[in-house]
Amino acid sequence: DNPGRPNMRKVTCLLYLNEGWKEGDGGELELVPFLGKPVVIEPRMNRLVLFRSDLVLHRVLPNMEARYCLTIWIDAEEGHVNRD
């Protein structure tokens, strides 16, 4: 989901749609704040996650079962983007 440079994404919004998700199904979201410890978020039904995608490293851990998620990206205004 990396759009390449210049990346205008500012905020990522995730809504998980996984009925009956259980530990071991995988597909958790891992957020890694700058100089912080990783935070793992389970993809449980109706869980809404919002984070600054331009400041927080993130990845989805391997999944063993199907994983459903609605994703919305909120972009920065033109001229407010790191173009390096």
Secondary structure, 3 states (H helix, E strand, C coil): CCCCCCCCEEEEEEEECCCCCCCCCECCEEEECCCCCCEEECCCCCCEEEEECCCCEEEECCECCCCCEEEEEEECCCCCCCCC
